Amino acid sequence: MTTRWPFSMRISVSCHCGLGRTVRIIVRATAPSLCKGVRPRKSRRGTRCHNSNGVKENYRPEGVKQARNAEKTMIDKLRDKRIALLGFGVENRALARFFQARDIPFAVCDARAEEDAAVGARAWRSGADYLDDLTDFDLLFRTPGLPSLHPRVQAARAHGIEVSSQTRLFLQLCPVPVLGITGTKGKGTTTSLLHALLVTDPAHRVFSGGNIGRPPIDFLDELRGGDRVVLELSSFQLQDLDLSPHIAVVLSVTEDHLDYHANRAEYIAAKKNICRHQTGTDILIVNADCPTAQRFTAASAAAAWSYSATAPVPQGAWADGDRLWLRGQDTQAVAICPIADIPLRGRHNAENAAAAITAALACGAPHALFAEALRTFRGLPHRLERVAERDGVAYYNDSLATTVDAAIAALESCAEPVHLIAGGASKGADFSALAAAIAGRDVRTVLLIGAEAPRIEAALLAAGVQSAVHRCPDLTAAVARARAAAQPGDVVLLSPACASFDQFSGYAERGDRFKQLAAG
């Protein structure tokens, strides 16, 4: 059972049987006892006051000391649990450091062989059967790469074993406001844009992490009153989350990771957890141009804001003509800057900027320096990143475009003739929309790599694409063929529309390899 109070500190109550009942406690009062039947005193979360934007400020910085006291109580109870980390990737490695620093014993269950004893695990289960006998534990922390719907995880849950995650534990312990961002594409750029906007306010420090950057549990101890936390949250992290951020941002939602989720409906249901557990004092920001995102408002008790790349919104930011605008609560529209001032390629990045502006406004940040922050933002690696120019040909690394929609957005950003490198590992995508986009643009050649090359080629043939299409054994061959075909003024674009794991360890390695090839 989940019980929520509208305050900025969240903890789990043990109730003599586990850590499963989640509550928020008031951070301006002494932390309550964690005994059965004892409930925190209800109150509003902090003091609400108007800032210079006419937006209500929801949060007060005082009370972190009391929140830390509550954290200590919870940590003491974790020491009595039989804990297992399921999978040992980036997030659970961060959890291992967190537990080790607090003398919390834990075991690691991972298909890979045991690592150095310095990890601090009291036991290590490896091999193909690493998920056997999970009933030996009281509390499981699954890595995002392990689906919550995995049969072994489901069986453990059916036996009354609590299943948690690094993201959930951070939200339970975080003593300051959290802004969470999700969507099918644009999460990383929007998260980074929001960070850039928030740091213009010297009154608050900003920490970013989640699916991008540091695991947030790594910076939990650094947080103090007045800080703000921005998290990029994937469907993997959200799938079984029973806590939501104070401010949730939902970008465009289409479909992705159908190799991981049962179907499109389950993928969208996972995304909805970013707002499903919000209260009436929280804020939900949705993309007004995306019908699926708009439907998230029905799943949340939060106040609904919106943003748009096409038309004004009642409260939020939007792109109208050639400018970005914002409107706060009961205020007139304010022009932020010309869209052309944002040094990011593609109209979709105006949409990302509008989302970030809306979230910064909801957080109470003054907008006076937003324009300068947008003008000086240089984008992120592997996101439509211009990496080289040779013989008049520009090379763009968009390795993070692992979805069809992201690759289409990259193509739409190019007015020049394009030589597209696409393909990779399967995520269960339908490539018909990508084929239609290629057919409708000046794409001179399509170089296909990886396991999905045959399916993409079939979609191109079905769409009647007139571009020259070549299957290449690897990225090296694809870049060489693109270079031979390209003329001055053309663009060579790596925008795969696929995952990378058939030939690379991840999108970053794929993008870095493309950079090397483009420069060489």
VENRASUL-V576837 format. One record per run of one state. SS is the DSSP state (a for helix, b for strand, c for the rest). FROM is the first residue (numbers start at 0). TO is the last residue. If there is no record, write none. Layout:
{{SS	FROM	TO} {SS	FROM	TO}}
This chain:
{{c	0	7} {b	8	12} {c	13	19} {b	20	24} {c	25	47} {b	48	49} {c	50	54} {b	55	56} {c	57	62} {a	63	77} {c	78	81} {b	82	85} {c	86	88} {a	89	100} {c	101	105} {b	106	108} {c	109	115} {a	116	118} {c	119	121} {b	122	124} {c	125	132} {a	133	135} {c	136	137} {b	138	141} {c	142	149} {a	150	157} {c	158	160} {b	161	163} {c	164	164} {a	165	172} {c	173	176} {b	177	181} {c	182	185} {a	186	197} {c	198	204} {b	205	209} {c	210	212} {b	213	213} {c	214	214} {a	215	221} {c	222	226} {b	227	231} {c	232	233} {a	234	237} {c	238	245} {b	246	249} {c	250	262} {a	263	275} {c	276	281} {b	282	286} {c	287	289} {a	290	298} {c	299	301} {b	302	307} {c	308	314} {b	315	319} {c	320	321} {b	322	326} {c	327	332} {b	333	337} {a	338	340} {c	341	346} {a	347	362} {c	363	368} {a	369	374} {c	375	383} {b	384	389} {c	390	391} {b	392	396} {c	397	402} {a	403	411} {c	412	416} {b	417	421} {c	422	423} {b	424	424} {c	425	430} {a	431	438} {c	439	441} {b	442	447} {c	448	451} {a	452	461} {c	462	466} {b	467	470} {c	471	473} {a	474	484} {c	485	489} {b	490	493} {c	494	497} {b	498	498} {c	499	505} {a	506	518} {c	519	519}}
